[in-house]
Amino acid sequence: MRKTFYSLGVMITVLALLAAAYLISGHSVGAKAQASCQATSFSQDGNPNLTAAMVVTTSTTISATAVNGNGCDIGIYIQPGLTVTITNSEVFGSTYDGIVNDGSTVTVSNSRIHDVGDSPLDGVQYGYGIFFSDAHHSKGKITGNVIWNYQKNGIVVRGVGSSATISKNTVLGQGPVNYIAQNGIELGAGAKGTISNNIVQGNSYTGSNGGAASGGILIYGGSCNYAALTIGVHITGNIVVGNDVGLFISNIDGDPNNPSSCIPTLTPTKIVMNKDIVSNDGANNTGGYNLEGQCCGYQAGVSDQGDGDQITNNGICGSGYIPVNTPPPYYYAIDVTFTNSPTESGNYSCLNGSPVSALTRTSVKPHEIHTVASI
């Protein structure tokens, strides 16, 4: 049966309006008094002993609580080895991270995390809404949250031994900005997990930093990304709108100091992308494509670098993913020009139901990365 999604534009508009109404409704929990900052043992980006407005040292449930992180590096920091639930709460105002899980089993649900980063937001590569860190084995669930006004990434899960179920969140980037390549949901460096039924919108980079493009949902790994491979992640049922690259999969091996040595890994990664809706009507990225010194715009509904990944039954649409007759810029519906043995079937236009197949470019040479994730 021919799939039709003529109502996608209306659906996305309604979802955006609902999210916006929720954000500006003034609904909040608890008092918003600024807490004093406490030292932690947590390090990030080479900066040790970051401070936090709340340090969690025992297993507990945090409910209907507002944490004002203004003046602190972190809103809520959770020490290793605990079981912690954060629900129906609000975290905002910190610089590095809203919530850090540093090696515990943590559930973050039905909460609001926002305004994380510098003020105003800038191009420094921190500012995560929720961070399951790679320093220890961080595990848990991230579900039903609204995350916005983050500087770098909305949700981050990293590291071998870390894992998360990420579902039913609304993650809203800044829209096209020229100072940083944001990502909505990022899972990588060997972490495990599922990413399902989220709304991810507005991660788009317009700046001139060569090779940089924003991802709605980003999976990364491999030696060329200074990381362990990320294998077997399932990405299903998400609505991903207005991002440079909707689903951005980058498992590449090689010497990161010699980009020409970097190739898609030959180890099966088996990432599954199924029944996602990916749309972008913007033509915003200007520097994501980098090949033989050439740098120009790069956008794709799905961009895959790996081995044995599956791209099936996804709806992809919008002028931002329609190739131009004579590139640059380089736009793709599904870009598998630099991957190994992908499975690609059942993908369709989410505007009229017509089939969408992978688009190839003979100008891409083997063993030459043409775009890289901005992790």
N, C-alpha and C positions, 0 to 999 in steps of 0.2 A: 504494500500500500504506500502511495506517495505521501511523504510527511509534509505537513504544512504548518508554518508558524507565522502567519500573517499578523498575528496579534502580539508579536514579540515587542515591538516598540511601545505599545500600550502597556504591556506587562512590566517592562523595565521602568517606564515612567511612573507607574503606580508604586512599584517597589521603592524607587528613589524618593517619591513623595512620602511614603510611609516612614522610610528611614529618616528623612529630613525632619518630619513632624516629630518623630521620637527624639531626635537629637536636640531640637530647639524647644521642646515642650517644657523644659525646666524641671522635668522629673528627675529627682535625685534622692539619695538616701543618706540618712545620718547627717552629722555636722560636717562642715567643710573647713574647720579650723586647721591651720598649718601645723604639722607635727615637727618636733625637733629632729634633726637628722642624726641617725646612728651609724657608726662605723660597721662595716662588714668585712669578711675575708674575701669577698668576691672581686675578681679582676676582669676587665674587659678592655680590649684594644690596647693592652700593655699598661693600663692604669689600675693600680692595686687599691684595695681597701675602699671600694666605692661606698658611699653612704646611702642609707635608705630611710624613708619616713616611717616604715614599719618593718621590723625584723621578726620573722616567725621562727621560733626555736623549739616548739612542741607541736605534735599533731593536734589539729584543731579544725573547726569550721568558722570561717569569717563570713558573716551574713549581714546584709543591709548596712554596710559600712562605707563611708566615704573617706578616702585617703588622699590628702592634698600633699603632693610631693614637691611643691615649689621650694627651691633651694637645695634639694637632694638629688643625688644621681639616680635613685631607684624609688619607685613608689612602695611596692611590697617586695621584700626579699625573703625567700624561703630556703632555710638551710637544708643540707643533705639529710637523707634518711628518714623523712617524715611522711605522713599522710595528711594532706591539707585540702580542704574544699573552700573555694571563694565563690560566693553566689550572691546575686542581686546587689552587687556593690559597685562603687565608682572609684576609679583610680585615675589621677590626672596630675599634670604639672611638673613631673620629674624630667631629668635631662637625658639619661641613658636608656632607661627601660621603665615601663609601667609596672609589670609584674615579672619577677625572675624566679623560675624554678631551678634551683641549683643542685639537683640530684635527689629529688623527692618524687613521690607519687601525688600529683596535684590535679584537681578538677577546677577549672575556671568556667563558670556558667552564668548566663543571664546577667552579665555585668557590662559596664560602660568604661572603656579605657580610651583616654583621649589626651591631646595636648602633651605629647611626649617628645622632647627634643629641645633645641635652643629656642629662644624667643627673640626675634622671629625665627622660624625654621630656616635652616641653611644647608650647606653641602657637606657638613661633617658626617661621617658614616656611622652614626649611632642614632638612637631614638627608635626603639622597638616597643610596640604596644605590649606584647606578651613574648617572653623569651624563655624557652626550655633550653638551658645552656648545655654546651658540649664539655664542660669541665668535669661533670659527673654524669651518671646515667639518670636523665630526667625523663619522667614518664607521666602519662595522665590523659585527661580529656579537656578539650577547649571547645565549648559548645554554647550556642545561643547568645554570643556576645556582640556588641556593637563597638567597633574600634575605628577611630578617626583622628585626624590631625597628628599623625605620627611623622617623624622626620625621615626615617629610612625604611623600616619594614613594619607591617601591621602585626603579623604573627611569625615567629621564628622558632623552629625546632631543629637542633643540630646535634650531631655526634653519634658515633658507634655506641650502641646501648641505650640511646634515647629513643623515645617513641611517643606518638600521640594520635588520638582520634580527634580530628578537626572537623566540626560539622555545624551547620546552621548558623554560622557567624555572618555578620555584615561588616565588611572591611572596606573603608572608603579612603582612597588616596587623595592627594591634593589636586588631581587633574594635571593637565600639561604644565610643567614647571621647568625652569632652565637651570636650577641649582643642584638637583640631586636626582638620581635614578632610583625611585622608590620601587618596592615590591610589596604586594598585598600579603600573600601567604608564602613563606619560604620553608622548605624542609630539605635538609641536606647533610653532607659530610658523614654519610653512613647511617643516618637516622631511619627509623621505620615509621609507617603510619598510613592512615587513610584520610583523604580530604574530600568531603562530600557535602553537597547541598548548601554551599556557602554562596553569598553574593560578594563579589570582589569588583570594585569599580575605581577607575580614575588613577591608575599608576602609569604616568607617561612623562618621558624626559625629552625636552626640547633643546637641551644644551649642546655644546660643541665638543664635549669629551669623547674622543674617538672610541668606537666600539661599545658604547654604553646604550642599553635599552632597558626599560622597565618591564617587569613581569607581573601579571596578575597572580598566577600561581607558579612558583619557581621551584624546581627540583634540581639539585646540583651535586656533583661529586667527581672523583677522579683526580689523578695526580696533577693534571694541568690546572685543576682548581684548588690545589694544595689540600686535598681532602680524600677521605675514603669514598668509594663508590656508594651511591644510594640506589637500592635495589628493591623492586617489588612493590612500590607505592601505588595505591589505587586512587585515582582522581575521578570522581563520578558525580553527576547530577548538579554541578555547579553552574551558576550564572556569572559570567565574567565579561565585563563591559568596559570599553574605553581604556584599555591597557595597550601599550606598544606591542607586547606579546602576551596573548591570553594565557596559554599553557606553555611554559618555557622549561624544557627538559635539557639539561646540560651535564652529561656524564662523559668527560673527555680525559684521556690519558696522554702523558708526554711531559716534556720539560717546560714548566711555566715561564722559564727565562728564555726559551726558544720557541715562540708560538708556532713556527712552521713545523715543529715536531709533534704538535698536538693533534690527536685523532680521536674519533669516537671510540670509546673503550671496546675491546674485543670480548670482554666478559659480559655474559647476558645480564641485562639490567631489568627487563620485563616490567617496565612502568606501564600501567594501564590507564588510558584516558577514554572514558566511556560515558555517553549521554550527557555531556556538558554542552552548554550554550555559550558561544563566544562571539562577541560583537564589538565592532569599533568603526564609527563613522568619521573618526578624525585622521588627519594626515600630519602628525605632530613630530615624530622622531626624525632627527636630522643627522645623527652620528652613529647609529647602531651597526651599520654595515662597514666592515673594515677588511679589505682584501687588496694585497699588494700596494699598500699605501693609499688606496682609495677609500674615502669615508663618506658615507651618505646615509640617508634614512633607511631604517629596517623596521618592518612590522610584520607580524604573522599571527594568525589565529592560533596555530600550534607550531612550535619550533622544537624539533626533536634531534638530540644528539645522544646516542646510546647504542644498545644492541638488543634487538628483539622486543622493542617497545610496541605497544598496541594502541592504535588510534582508531576507535570504532564508534559509530553511531552518534557523532558529535554534530551539532548545528553550528555553522560558522557563517557570519555575514557581516556586511558593512563595507563601505568604500575604503576604509583603512586597511582592508585585507585583500583588496582586488589588485592583482598585478598591473603595473603600467606596461604599455606596449614596448617601450624602450627605456629600461631602467638606466640610471637611478631615478627615484628611490626604489628599493627592493621590497616589494610587498608580496606576501604569500597568504593563501588560505591555510595550507598545511605545508610546512617546509621540512622535507626529509632529504634534502640535497646532501646532508652531511650526517648520515646515520647508517647503522648496519642492520639489515634484515628487519625493517619495521613491518608490522601488520597494519594495513590501512584499508578499512572497509566500512560501508554504510554511512559515511559522513555526508552531510547534506546542507544546502543553504537554509538557514533558519528564517529566511524571508519567503521563499517560494517552494521549498522542498526539493529542488533540483539537486542532483548528485554533485558532491565536491570531491575531487580527486587531488592527489599530491601534485604539486607543481615543481618541475625540475628546471634547473638552469645549467646549461652546458659550460657556462663560464666559470663555475665553481670547480676548482682543481682538487684532486684527492690530497689528503693530508694537509689541508689548509683551512683553519677556522675562519669563518667569515663574520661571525658575531659571537660575543661572549656574554654570559650572565653578569649582571652587576650585583654581586652577592651582598 
